[in-house]
Amino acid sequence: MAVEKSYYMTEEGKSKLEKELHHLKTERRQEVVERIKVARDFGDLSENSEYDAAKDDQAFVESRISQVEKMIRNAVIIENDTDNPDIVSLGKSVTFQELPSGDEETYTIVGSAEADPFEGKISNDSPMAKSLLGHQKGTEVTVVTPGGDIQVKIVSVD
């Protein structure tokens, strides 16, 4: 039996997934079933684009339900490391300064299941997070990215 992947996430991230799962199972699944029923009433299923689209949506919803259930089942909740408050670790927000420009950016390092760069949440698997993890406030770090190396200084860890 294959070992299932662990999904690192905050309690907030797990809660969001549980809400999404509830929505998928109670609302989206029912919406798709209704669309399939309506499309069947159009007659010949061999050339029924509404039926095909509804069946595609059904496959997507069922696949997403399976995926979300797996992530919840294998969730590893990230606990904030209070023993080392100045060390960058999962679940913490880190502010860094790009050198030499001085531009500041802040990201929270989370597991891949809840990463959303538009919300300032980056995956622990990203080049940026991998470079920052384990370093402490005040440290200069070289971040290796596909676009080239970036030199940054860690300004704060929360």
Number of C-alpha atoms within 10 A of each C-alpha: 3 4 5 10 10 16 21 24 26 22 15 11 20 22 13 13 18 16 12 15 21 13 13 18 14 11 11 17 16 13 14 19 15 13 17 19 12 14 20 14 10 11 11 10 13 8 9 13 11 16 22 15 15 20 17 13 19 20 13 12 18 16 12 15 19 12 13 19 15 15 21 20 13 14 20 16 18 18 13 14 15 9 7 12 15 20 22 26 27 23 23 22 19 24 19 25 18 16 15 10 9 11 10 14 14 16 22 25 29 27 25 16 19 20 20 14 11 8 9 14 20 22 23 22 14 14 14 19 21 15 18 24 16 13 16 21 18 14 13 18 19 14 17 14 12 7 6 7 10 14 15 25 21 24 18 18 22 17
